[in-house]
Amino acid sequence: MENNVQTVQKKDERTGWQKTKAVLKKISDVIDIILTVLYRLRKVFMAIPVVYVAIKLAQYNMEHLPSVVGINMQSNGIFTEMISRDVAVMGPLAVTGFCLILMFFSRKALYTWAISIVTLVLPILRLISNRYPA
């Protein structure tokens, strides 16, 4: 019985600094858990804006690209190949999706994420090259 009374007294005898340290330790543990969750979901957070922009660009390009798109413009102003609008839009979208899939399976997420960002620019470059040939 005396041991129980002593342990209760010892718990109550904690100083203000010890109580503060205990609260700070709990706050630190909560912050560590939040940071761990954010780190594990980093690929998802990186992919969300890429997917959103890719879909928006695909919609925009489907509306604004001509039905036949020329690629690989020569110095005389003639395109070497003509492809359909669907291929011009879905090709870069597929490459972006493939890069994001690689990102999810890769340990180095930033490389494939950067490549997927670059592939988003391809339809815009095609649109500019068709509108303003050299």
C-alpha positions as CSV (number, residue, x, y, z in Angstrom):
1,M,0.0,0.0,0.0
2,E,2.8,2.4,0.8
3,N,4.4,1.7,-2.6
4,N,1.2,2.8,-4.3
5,V,1.1,6.0,-2.3
6,Q,4.8,6.7,-3.1
7,T,4.4,6.2,-6.8
8,V,1.3,8.5,-6.9
9,Q,3.3,11.1,-5.1
10,K,6.3,10.7,-7.4
11,K,4.0,11.2,-10.4
12,D,2.5,14.3,-8.8
13,E,6.0,15.6,-7.8
14,R,7.1,16.1,-11.5
15,T,8.3,19.6,-12.0
16,G,6.9,22.0,-14.6
17,W,9.9,21.4,-16.8
18,Q,9.3,17.6,-16.8
19,K,5.7,18.1,-17.7
20,T,6.7,20.4,-20.5
21,K,9.3,17.9,-21.8
22,A,6.6,15.2,-21.8
23,V,4.2,17.4,-23.8
24,L,7.0,18.4,-26.2
25,K,7.9,14.8,-26.7
26,K,4.3,13.9,-27.6
27,I,4.1,16.9,-30.0
28,S,7.4,15.7,-31.6
29,D,6.0,12.2,-32.0
30,V,2.9,13.6,-33.7
31,I,5.0,15.7,-36.1
32,D,7.2,12.7,-36.9
33,I,4.2,10.6,-37.8
34,I,2.8,13.4,-40.0
35,L,6.1,13.9,-41.8
36,T,6.4,10.1,-42.3
37,V,3.0,9.9,-43.9
38,L,3.8,12.9,-46.2
39,Y,7.1,11.4,-47.2
40,R,5.5,8.1,-48.1
41,L,2.8,9.9,-50.1
42,R,5.2,12.2,-51.9
43,K,4.8,10.5,-55.2
44,V,1.1,10.9,-55.1
45,F,1.4,14.6,-54.2
46,M,3.8,15.1,-57.1
47,A,1.6,13.2,-59.5
48,I,-1.7,15.1,-58.8
49,P,-0.7,18.4,-60.5
50,V,0.9,16.6,-63.4
51,V,-2.2,14.5,-64.1
52,Y,-4.5,17.6,-63.7
53,V,-2.4,19.7,-66.2
54,A,-2.1,16.7,-68.6
55,I,-5.8,16.3,-68.8
56,K,-6.4,20.0,-69.2
57,L,-3.8,20.3,-71.9
58,A,-5.3,17.3,-73.7
59,Q,-8.7,18.8,-73.7
60,Y,-7.3,22.2,-74.9
61,N,-5.3,20.6,-77.7
62,M,-8.2,18.4,-78.8
63,E,-10.2,21.6,-79.4
64,H,-7.5,23.8,-80.9
65,L,-5.2,21.6,-82.9
66,P,-6.1,21.1,-86.6
67,S,-7.4,17.7,-87.6
68,V,-4.0,16.9,-89.2
69,V,-0.8,18.0,-87.5
70,G,2.6,18.2,-89.2
71,I,5.7,17.2,-87.3
72,N,9.4,17.5,-88.1
73,M,9.4,20.7,-90.2
74,Q,12.1,21.0,-92.8
75,S,14.0,24.1,-93.7
76,N,11.7,24.7,-96.7
77,G,8.6,24.9,-94.4
78,I,7.2,21.4,-95.3
79,F,6.5,18.9,-92.6
80,T,8.0,15.4,-93.1
81,E,5.2,13.7,-91.4
82,M,1.5,14.4,-90.9
83,I,-0.3,12.8,-88.0
84,S,-3.9,13.0,-86.8
85,R,-4.9,15.3,-83.9
86,D,-5.7,12.2,-81.8
87,V,-2.2,10.9,-82.1
88,A,-0.7,14.4,-81.5
89,V,-2.7,14.7,-78.2
90,M,-2.8,11.1,-76.9
91,G,0.9,10.4,-77.7
92,P,2.3,12.9,-75.2
93,L,-0.4,12.1,-72.8
94,A,0.5,8.4,-72.9
95,V,4.2,9.3,-72.4
96,T,3.3,11.4,-69.4
97,G,1.2,8.5,-68.0
98,F,4.1,6.1,-68.6
99,C,6.5,8.4,-66.8
100,L,4.2,8.7,-63.9
101,I,3.9,4.9,-63.7
102,L,7.7,4.6,-63.8
103,M,7.8,7.2,-61.0
104,F,5.6,5.1,-58.8
105,F,7.8,2.1,-59.2
106,S,11.1,3.9,-59.1
107,R,13.1,4.8,-56.0
108,K,14.2,8.1,-57.6
109,A,10.9,9.8,-58.1
110,L,12.1,13.2,-59.2
111,Y,13.7,12.1,-62.5
112,T,10.6,10.6,-64.1
113,W,8.5,13.3,-62.6
114,A,10.6,15.9,-64.4
115,I,10.4,13.9,-67.7
116,S,6.6,13.8,-67.3
117,I,6.5,17.6,-66.9
118,V,8.6,18.0,-70.1
119,T,6.2,15.7,-72.1
120,L,3.3,18.0,-71.2
121,V,5.0,20.8,-73.2
122,L,5.1,18.8,-76.5
123,P,1.5,19.4,-77.7
124,I,2.0,23.2,-77.0
125,L,5.2,23.2,-79.1
126,R,3.3,21.4,-81.9
127,L,0.6,23.9,-81.7
128,I,3.1,26.8,-81.9
129,S,5.0,25.2,-84.7
130,N,1.8,24.7,-86.8
131,R,0.6,28.3,-86.2
132,Y,3.9,30.1,-86.6
133,P,6.1,28.1,-89.0
134,A,9.7,29.2,-89.4
